[in-house]
Each structure stands twice: as structure tokens, then as C-alpha cells.
Amino acid sequence: MSQPLGLIQDQIGNVTAVAARTLLGQTPVDRILAHFILGGDFKSCPARYFNSEAGAVNWLQEHAYVH
């Protein structure tokens, strides 16, 4: 089950570096918002939208690496 957004934000607030990012959503509105957000500057790390948590986690495991 997914974590509540507040808990995730609390955890992210303690992170000093990000190797990869995913956005997770279920609705067409989520996809539109993700498209807008991912259209920004993510050159520092790979980023992608997913509609399944399992897909997002698998992708992160493949693309997240520590320099």
C-alpha cells in the first residue's frame, strides 16, 4: 500500500541527494499534472510517471544509482 503523501514528504525533506524520481498516479488528471511537472528541469536525474507502485519501484531500482 502506498504511503500517505505527508509521510513521503517528511522522508524526502531529509534527503540530500536524489538519484532518480518517479511520480505515481491513477487518474487522467494525475497524468496531466505529471506531464507538466516532468516537463520541468530534471536533467540532474532520470524521472518518469507510473500508474503502478510496483512499476515505479522496479524502475527506480534499475535507474537509481549513487555516484
C-alpha positions as CSV (number, residue, x, y, z in Angstrom):
1,M,0.0,0.0,0.0
2,S,1.2,3.5,-0.8
3,Q,2.4,5.8,2.0
4,P,0.4,9.0,2.8
5,L,1.8,12.0,0.9
6,G,2.7,13.8,4.2
7,L,4.8,10.9,5.3
8,I,6.6,10.7,2.0
9,Q,7.2,14.5,2.1
10,D,8.7,14.2,5.6
11,Q,11.1,11.5,4.4
12,I,12.0,13.5,1.3
13,G,12.8,16.5,3.4
14,N,15.7,14.6,5.0
15,V,17.2,13.6,1.6
16,T,20.3,15.5,0.5
17,A,20.7,13.9,-3.0
18,V,18.3,12.3,-5.4
19,A,19.4,9.6,-7.9
20,A,16.1,9.2,-9.7
21,R,12.5,10.3,-9.3
22,T,9.1,8.8,-10.0
23,L,5.6,10.3,-10.0
24,L,2.8,7.9,-9.2
25,G,-0.8,8.5,-10.1
26,Q,-4.1,6.7,-11.1
27,T,-6.2,9.2,-12.9
28,P,-6.0,11.1,-16.2
29,V,-5.6,14.3,-14.2
30,D,-2.6,12.8,-12.4
31,R,-1.1,12.0,-15.8
32,I,-1.6,15.6,-17.0
33,L,-0.1,17.0,-13.8
34,A,2.9,14.6,-14.1
35,H,3.4,15.6,-17.7
36,F,3.6,19.3,-16.6
37,I,5.9,18.5,-13.7
38,L,8.2,16.2,-15.7
39,G,8.4,18.8,-18.4
40,G,10.5,20.9,-16.0
41,D,14.2,20.6,-15.5
42,F,15.1,17.0,-14.4
43,K,18.5,16.9,-16.1
44,S,20.1,16.1,-12.8
45,C,18.5,12.7,-12.6
46,P,16.1,10.4,-14.5
47,A,12.4,10.9,-13.9
48,R,9.2,9.1,-15.1
49,Y,5.5,8.8,-14.4
50,F,3.8,5.5,-13.4
51,N,0.3,4.3,-12.6
52,S,1.5,1.3,-10.5
53,E,3.7,1.4,-7.4
54,A,5.4,-1.9,-8.4
55,G,6.4,-0.5,-11.8
56,A,7.7,2.7,-10.2
57,V,9.8,0.7,-7.6
58,N,11.2,-1.6,-10.3
59,W,12.2,1.4,-12.5
60,L,13.8,3.1,-9.5
61,Q,15.8,0.0,-8.7
62,E,17.1,-0.1,-12.3
63,H,17.8,3.7,-12.7
64,A,18.7,4.9,-9.2
65,Y,22.4,4.8,-8.5
66,V,24.8,6.6,-6.2
67,H,27.7,8.4,-7.7
